[in-house]
Amino acid sequence: MKIAITGVTGSIGTQTLEVLEFLKNKGFDFEIVGVSAGSNDKKLIEIIKKWNPKYAAIEKKELSEKIENTNVFSGNGATLKMLKNSKPDFTIVATGGAAGIRHTLKAIEVSKRIGLANKESIVCGGNMLLNYAKEHNTEIIPVDSEHSALFQLKNGDDIPYKLIITASGGALRDVPLEELENVTVEDVLNHPVWSMGKRITIDSATMVNKGLEVIEAYYLFGIKNIDVVINRNSHIHSIIAYKDGVMKFHYGIPDMKIPIAYSITYPKRIFEYKLPDITLEPVKFEKVDYNRYPALKLAFEILGNQKLQITFNAADEIAVKLFLERKIKYTDIYKIVKNSVDYFEKQNIVLNDFEDIINLDREVRIYAEKIFS
Ligand SMILES: NC(=O)c1ccc[n+]([C@@H]2O[C@H](COP(=O)([O-])OP(=O)(O)OC[C@H]3O[C@@H](n4cnc5c(N)ncnc54)[C@H](OP(=O)(O)O)[C@@H]3O)[C@@H](O)[C@H]2O)c1
């Protein structure tokens, strides 16, 4: 199998390489034909030297070294050229943020199957993106742990009554509400369970990430009856409930390598990992307090409204960037997202194609950037 990885220098990209290292030792037959990065040239050079792909891409820089046997594209659109030339059978789209939408579209065009980590593609593209995949006969295997769990639990023709997505509660789950205003970037990046990229770690604390996941689940599984519960140690990744009272839980140690591996070897399970000792811990869930996580409430309110989903995501990307730059407070993240959603709700915007989506994403960013300036 020929594999390409976009966002190879990030958290998911790096773990994908670890999984592939393991699978190689198990005799899984593959070749990495293309990789892409945003700006981390040092890490990209290390990866190219180790894996020797035919094509590589870096979007925001030039590579400082010429590398034999690998064609390196650089600059805006480099990832698209890498995908077009490397012609992978399978692409893991692990680019962070809405920048990944174009990568997902190209991956759909050139691959038979994609492992989709970039949830923004579905949140912004909605049914347009799913239809595009259908037209190209390309399978989408979710990589997000909750959606991988739902994908694994959903069996044949059974129609679920409800999807229940679990959340850890993020780094600030026990911080008194009145103290949230003054938490630091370091406090928020200290996630209790998962080790992930910066944006998704901040988004876990605000539950914007859970909101994006609810939207992603709605499109991937075609069910609007979705709930979120807190499972502190994230050993339950998701639940499917059926009309006859049965609930199926997906249980396992939280490690992104497991859903990444499943997306690569699906429908087989070749990856190996330790099992949790189920006698050592009770399975416990808590209700979500929407005063602590107003962004999740907002995500439910805009579910199915593509214009506002794009707004929700783009405004949050800007707000998280501003918070990481220490220009706004933690509690301002939600204010920016809510203000943007309220503003764009009143704008008459029609989305006919992917260019319209990308234009709206750009417009929202410009608007959101100005709210606190
Ligand atoms: N981390 C997780 O556990 C997890 C779990 C589920 C889903 N996801 C989803 O997976 C995606 C990646 O998350 P992550 O945590 O791995 O993020 P991350 O660590 O921030 O990595 C993002 C990757 O995307 C690259 N990138 C950013 N902008 C780019 C651009 N314009 N063109 C090309 N490449 C670009 C980055 O390159 P440079 O670093 O070289 O700039 C990096 O390789 C997100 O959509 C996230 O929601 C992540």
The ligand as a MOL file (V3000), in Angstrom:
LIG
                    3D

  0  0  0     0  0            999 V3000
M  V30 BEGIN CTAB
M  V30 COUNTS 48 52 0 0 0
M  V30 BEGIN ATOM
M  V30 1 N -3.6160 15.3340 18.3990 0
M  V30 2 C -4.6310 14.5390 18.5940 0
M  V30 3 O -4.6130 13.6990 19.5010 0
M  V30 4 C -5.8470 14.6000 17.6900 0
M  V30 5 C -6.9100 13.7370 17.9410 0
M  V30 6 C -7.9910 13.7510 17.0860 0
M  V30 7 C -8.0300 14.6160 16.0000 0
M  V30 8 N -6.9830 15.4650 15.8020 0 CHG=1
M  V30 9 C -7.0520 16.3770 14.6580 0
M  V30 10 O -5.9400 16.1320 13.8200 0
M  V30 11 C -5.5020 17.3440 13.2090 0
M  V30 12 C -4.0280 17.5670 13.5780 0
M  V30 13 O -3.9410 17.7310 14.9760 0
M  V30 14 P -2.5360 17.7250 15.7470 0
M  V30 15 O -2.8800 17.7000 17.1740 0
M  V30 16 O -1.6550 16.6660 15.1720 0 CHG=-1
M  V30 17 O -1.9980 19.1730 15.3690 0
M  V30 18 P -0.4980 19.7120 15.3990 0
M  V30 19 O 0.3400 18.9220 16.3320 0
M  V30 20 O -0.6140 21.1700 15.5960 0
M  V30 21 O 0.0220 19.4070 13.9060 0
M  V30 22 C -0.5480 20.0410 12.7800 0
M  V30 23 C 0.1960 19.5990 11.5470 0
M  V30 24 O -0.3370 20.3110 10.4200 0
M  V30 25 C 0.7470 21.0060 9.7620 0
M  V30 26 N 0.2060 22.2170 9.1650 0
M  V30 27 C -0.3610 23.2760 9.7830 0
M  V30 28 N -0.7410 24.2000 8.8780 0
M  V30 29 C -0.4000 23.7010 7.6690 0
M  V30 30 C -0.5220 24.1760 6.3410 0
M  V30 31 N -1.0880 25.3660 6.0600 0
M  V30 32 N -0.0860 23.3770 5.3420 0
M  V30 33 C 0.4760 22.1750 5.5990 0
M  V30 34 N 0.6180 21.6760 6.8380 0
M  V30 35 C 0.1890 22.4360 7.8470 0
M  V30 36 C 1.7560 21.2790 10.8550 0
M  V30 37 O 3.0300 21.5130 10.2830 0
M  V30 38 P 4.2470 22.2290 11.0790 0
M  V30 39 O 4.2110 21.7050 12.4820 0
M  V30 40 O 5.4340 21.7530 10.2980 0
M  V30 41 O 4.0170 23.6910 10.9850 0
M  V30 42 C 1.6950 19.9350 11.5870 0
M  V30 43 O 2.3980 18.9600 10.8790 0
M  V30 44 C -6.4470 18.4370 13.7490 0
M  V30 45 O -7.4870 18.6280 12.8420 0
M  V30 46 C -6.9810 17.8470 15.0420 0
M  V30 47 O -8.2620 18.3400 15.3930 0
M  V30 48 C -5.9010 15.4650 16.6080 0
M  V30 END ATOM
M  V30 BEGIN BOND
M  V30 1 1 1 2
M  V30 2 2 2 3
M  V30 3 1 2 4
M  V30 4 1 4 5
M  V30 5 2 4 48
M  V30 6 2 5 6
M  V30 7 1 6 7
M  V30 8 2 7 8
M  V30 9 1 8 9
M  V30 10 1 8 48
M  V30 11 1 9 10
M  V30 12 1 9 46
M  V30 13 1 10 11
M  V30 14 1 11 12
M  V30 15 1 11 44
M  V30 16 1 12 13
M  V30 17 1 13 14
M  V30 18 2 14 15
M  V30 19 1 14 16
M  V30 20 1 14 17
M  V30 21 1 17 18
M  V30 22 2 18 19
M  V30 23 1 18 20
M  V30 24 1 18 21
M  V30 25 1 21 22
M  V30 26 1 22 23
M  V30 27 1 23 24
M  V30 28 1 23 42
M  V30 29 1 24 25
M  V30 30 1 25 26
M  V30 31 1 25 36
M  V30 32 1 26 27
M  V30 33 1 26 35
M  V30 34 2 27 28
M  V30 35 1 28 29
M  V30 36 1 29 30
M  V30 37 2 29 35
M  V30 38 1 30 31
M  V30 39 2 30 32
M  V30 40 1 32 33
M  V30 41 2 33 34
M  V30 42 1 34 35
M  V30 43 1 36 37
M  V30 44 1 36 42
M  V30 45 1 37 38
M  V30 46 2 38 39
M  V30 47 1 38 40
M  V30 48 1 38 41
M  V30 49 1 42 43
M  V30 50 1 44 45
M  V30 51 1 44 46
M  V30 52 1 46 47
M  V30 END BOND
M  V30 END CTAB
M  END
